[in-house]
Amino acid sequence: MKNLFLVYFLSLAFINISFGQRHKASDFANLGVEHNRLLDVAYQTIISKKITNANKRDLIPVLQNALQDTEGYAMPDLELGMQNLSNIGQQSIAIDKNFYTFINSSKIDKLALPYHDKLFSIVMTENTSSKDLNSAVEKLETEIFNDIRIDNENLLLFYSGSNVAKYSTKYWEDNLDNWIALNPSNQSLAKNGRRRIVGADVVGGIAGAVGAAIVNVLPGYGQVAYGSAILAGAVGASICEAGNQLMDWIGW
């Protein structure tokens, strides 16, 4: 039995060595960068065009155009991102529920699920600074990278959430007061906003990547080896879910 167990792990190691390198979290850092860029576009549009509850869906074409400005997306992935952005202004997800309610977890290997659980637990911990969150998330990224049972597709799905978690936390740490000022009478955003918005961001990022996996537009190692990769579907879904959380708390 021990010999069979050893053969199993040696086989996994051989597969990882023989058929390409493993995805690293840094391969997908631009997903977080693009996420924060679109949040900036949304905020500036709200200010410049005086967006309110009545015309909040006017944000959709602006964000879709901004998404298209980024080069390198595969067309099916870009179309998925555009579709995900079209849901802005819909009902927000109940982020305190089990986050698998909003993700097709059948595409996530059961061996990777504990890493997603830990990530969500880190994100939903109250009063966590971006520095502390980054440290905890990067430790988890190292753990899943070193787990040779986890294949590249599942690494990518996890990194979609972990990179959004890091960049989203930093964005809201720096910018939440600006969004609160859109409706200063609503104090629920000031008290509870950042943790819940980041949670929605992460759910959206993973769900968008899972959606890309379902339609077979996830990049392989060769497509990301040249530099950081981004997934339009993940960016679009993440922005959508965070935006809908914000609109609820702003009172739109």
Phi and psi in degrees as a GROMACS rama.xvg file:
@    title "Ramachandran Plot"
@    xaxis  label "Phi"
@    yaxis  label "Psi"
@TYPE xy
-62.0417  -38.5545  LYS-2
-64.5134  -39.8283  ASN-3
-64.3096  -40.6403  LEU-4
-61.4914  -43.1894  PHE-5
-65.4556  -43.0368  LEU-6
-60.6437  -39.4601  VAL-7
-60.0905  -48.4457  TYR-8
-71.0242  -35.7575  PHE-9
-64.9235  -35.9196  LEU-10
-65.2331  -41.2743  SER-11
-63.0188  -43.2063  LEU-12
-63.036  -41.143  ALA-13
-62.8609  -42.0384  PHE-14
-61.7058  -43.0966  ILE-15
-66.8484  -34.5904  ASN-16
-77.8952  -40.1975  ILE-17
-80.3747  -30.2825  SER-18
-115.482  41.758  PHE-19
106.038  165.21  GLY-20
-81.3462  165.704  GLN-21
-89.3013  142.569  ARG-22
-59.5049  142.321  HIS-23
-110.459  155.8  LYS-24
-59.1451  -36.9718  ALA-25
-65.7044  -19.9255  SER-26
-60.463  -23.9323  ASP-27
-118.083  21.3016  PHE-28
-61.6908  -32.6549  ALA-29
-66.083  -18.2835  ASN-30
-61.5208  -43.5923  LEU-31
-67.759  -38.9513  GLY-32
-61.9585  -45.9432  VAL-33
-66.0312  -38.2125  GLU-34
-56.3633  -49.6462  HIS-35
-68.4881  -33.816  ASN-36
-62.6839  -43.345  ARG-37
-69.1638  -31.6105  LEU-38
-63.2939  -40.984  LEU-39
-61.8279  -42.8001  ASP-40
-59.7495  -43.5795  VAL-41
-61.9971  -46.4393  ALA-42
-64.5538  -46.8176  TYR-43
-62.6538  -34.955  GLN-44
-68.3433  -41.0217  THR-45
-59.0547  -41.9817  ILE-46
-71.4849  -50.3252  ILE-47
-71.0117  -35.3895  SER-48
-100.841  5.50205  LYS-49
51.923  50.9531  LYS-50
-66.5944  136.249  ILE-51
-132.577  -174.451  THR-52
-58.4637  -34.1153  ASN-53
-67.3893  -31.8868  ALA-54
-126.166  27.4297  ASN-55
-61.2574  -26.7932  LYS-56
-75.8813  -3.77079  ARG-57
-67.1818  -15.5314  ASP-58
-66.6632  -28.1489  LEU-59
-58.7413  -56.2535  ILE-60
-63.3803  -31.3931  PRO-61
-63.9133  -46.7698  VAL-62
-70.211  -36.2434  LEU-63
-63.0523  -41.7654  GLN-64
-64.6386  -39.3199  ASN-65
-64.6763  -38.0946  ALA-66
-64.1268  -39.4477  LEU-67
-68.8543  -19.3736  GLN-68
-68.3658  -20.132  ASP-69
-85.2226  127.575  THR-70
-82.668  155.6  GLU-71
105.702  -8.9088  GLY-72
-74.5385  138.04  TYR-73
-69.2201  143.999  ALA-74
-56.7938  -45.4337  MET-75
-61.8394  -34.3211  PRO-76
-68.8019  -43.8834  ASP-77
-60.3666  -42.7694  LEU-78
-62.2653  -37.1983  GLU-79
-65.5687  -43.0764  LEU-80
-61.6188  -42.0278  GLY-81
-63.1464  -41.4226  MET-82
-63.5167  -43.124  GLN-83
-63.6303  -39.5978  ASN-84
-65.4533  -26.3786  LEU-85
-66.8302  -11.1067  SER-86
-89.2412  1.85665  ASN-87
-61.2456  135.793  ILE-88
97.4002  -2.88807  GLY-89
-87.8249  179.711  GLN-90
-64.7111  136.797  GLN-91
-77.0646  158.251  SER-92
-77.9747  151.289  ILE-93
-83.3278  91.0861  ALA-94
-65.897  -19.7346  ILE-95
-76.6443  -10.7631  ASP-96
-76.4778  168.934  LYS-97
-54.8141  122.895  ASN-98
-69.6821  -13.1546  PHE-99
-69.4115  -13.5983  TYR-100
-59.7251  -27.9646  THR-101
-108.24  3.42764  PHE-102
-127.779  136.426  ILE-103
-75.9364  85.1578  ASN-104
-70.9666  -5.9212  SER-105
-65.1461  -19.7888  SER-106
-87.3594  -6.88667  LYS-107
-100.949  124.003  ILE-108
-58.6806  137.655  ASP-109
-59.9395  -25.4326  LYS-110
-70.0992  -23.0962  LEU-111
-90.645  -16.4184  ALA-112
-57.8765  -39.5862  LEU-113
-60.5701  -31.6397  PRO-114
-68.8597  -38.8445  TYR-115
-64.8192  -40.0011  HIS-116
-60.6454  -43.9207  ASP-117
-65.7552  -40.0279  LYS-118
-61.4293  -47.1896  LEU-119
-64.3006  -36.7387  PHE-120
-63.7897  -42.0246  SER-121
-61.7421  -46.9735  ILE-122
-63.0575  -38.5858  VAL-123
-87.6035  3.95589  MET-124
-74.6002  127.052  THR-125
-71.509  151.233  GLU-126
58.5909  35.0681  ASN-127
-92.2706  124.533  THR-128
-71.5216  159.893  SER-129
-62.5264  -33.8065  SER-130
-64.0579  -46.8972  LYS-131
-68.4935  -40.3289  ASP-132
-63.9921  -45.2926  LEU-133
-57.5577  -41.738  ASN-134
-62.3483  -45.1686  SER-135
-67.425  -41.3043  ALA-136
-69.4579  -41.4184  VAL-137
-64.4113  -34.7891  GLU-138
-63.0341  -41.2909  LYS-139
-68.5663  -37.1551  LEU-140
-61.5691  -38.7914  GLU-141
-66.6263  -40.6052  THR-142
-62.3277  -45.9485  GLU-143
-72.0199  -33.1785  ILE-144
-62.4767  -38.5298  PHE-145
-80.9522  -7.71551  ASN-146
-86.6988  100.197  ASP-147
-70.0992  -6.63816  ILE-148
-74.8073  -19.6675  ARG-149
-90.7304  120.414  ILE-150
-81.4761  174.448  ASP-151
-62.93  -38.3773  ASN-152
-61.2093  -42.5698  GLU-153
-73.2118  -29.3252  ASN-154
-62.2761  -44.8373  LEU-155
-61.7959  -44.1012  LEU-156
-60.2693  -42.6967  LEU-157
-67.7414  -45.3395  PHE-158
-63.8462  -27.6376  TYR-159
-60.5866  -40.5776  SER-160
-76.4741  -40.7042  GLY-161
-69.2132  -38.4076  SER-162
-69.0195  -40.5474  ASN-163
-61.6918  -40.0714  VAL-164
-58.2567  -46.3211  ALA-165
-67.112  -48.2753  LYS-166
-73.1187  -37.6067  TYR-167
-65.1992  -43.4013  SER-168
-58.9149  -44.0023  THR-169
-65.2689  -41.6321  LYS-170
-60.3157  -49.2822  TYR-171
-73.4379  -26.9641  TRP-172
-62.5176  -36.9786  GLU-173
-89.1104  -24.9471  ASP-174
-123.888  -2.57344  ASN-175
-59.3676  -37.4518  LEU-176
-60.8599  -34.7569  ASP-177
-64.434  -39.7888  ASN-178
-72.6283  -36.9992  TRP-179
-60.0339  -36.0588  ILE-180
-64.3285  -16.0196  ALA-181
-67.8094  -23.9792  LEU-182
-153.316  76.3393  ASN-183
-62.9392  -16.5492  PRO-184
-75.3978  -16.7675  SER-185
-93.5375  97.081  ASN-186
-83.7607  -8.55967  GLN-187
-64.5863  -32.566  SER-188
-67.3362  -41.8747  LEU-189
-65.2808  -37.0727  ALA-190
-83.1874  -38.3762  LYS-191
-122.835  -0.197681  ASN-192
-65.2786  -52.3172  GLY-193
-61.5321  -46.6524  ARG-194
-60.6777  -44.389  ARG-195
-71.5943  -37.2481  ARG-196
-67.1502  -43.6985  ILE-197
-62.8447  -39.585  VAL-198
-58.8831  -44.3134  GLY-199
-65.4545  -38.6908  ALA-200
-56.9647  -48.2392  ASP-201
-65.9975  -44.6164  VAL-202
-57.9777  -45.0504  VAL-203
-62.9767  -41.6938  GLY-204
-61.3709  -45.4643  GLY-205
-69.5802  -43.3114  ILE-206
-62.2842  -38.8728  ALA-207
-65.812  -39.0731  GLY-208
-68.1236  -39.0802  ALA-209
-62.4648  -40.8314  VAL-210
-60.2569  -38.4376  GLY-211
-65.9752  -36.0065  ALA-212
-66.1259  -38.1651  ALA-213
-63.4888  -37.1649  ILE-214
-98.3226  13.4152  VAL-215
60.0882  45.1544  ASN-216
-119.364  16.4071  VAL-217
-68.5295  137.8  LEU-218
-73.2604  142.788  PRO-219
-83.3032  176.946  GLY-220
-58.8258  -42.0962  TYR-221
-60.6541  -26.176  GLY-222
-82.0681  -18.3155  GLN-223
-111.125  -6.94532  VAL-224
-65.1997  -25.7899  ALA-225
-72.8763  -17.6514  TYR-226
167.526  -170.112  GLY-227
-68.7255  134.186  SER-228
-102.082  155.405  ALA-229
-133.994  149.781  ILE-230
-114.516  116.066  LEU-231
-59.8325  -39.2567  ALA-232
-61.3193  -42.5038  GLY-233
-68.1433  -42.6034  ALA-234
-62.1004  -47.8589  VAL-235
-61.2569  -45.0818  GLY-236
-67.0917  -38.8057  ALA-237
-64.6813  -47.846  SER-238
-61.7663  -40.2804  ILE-239
-61.1488  -49.8912  CYS-240
-67.3444  -41.5611  GLU-241
-64.4993  -42.337  ALA-242
-61.2682  -40.7183  GLY-243
-68.6509  -35.7535  ASN-244
-61.6616  -46.1504  GLN-245
-59.6383  -45.8054  LEU-246
-62.522  -35.8809  MET-247
-61.0321  -46.1664  ASP-248
-78.8314  -28.5808  TRP-249
-70.1745  -23.1803  ILE-250
102.946  19.6809  GLY-251
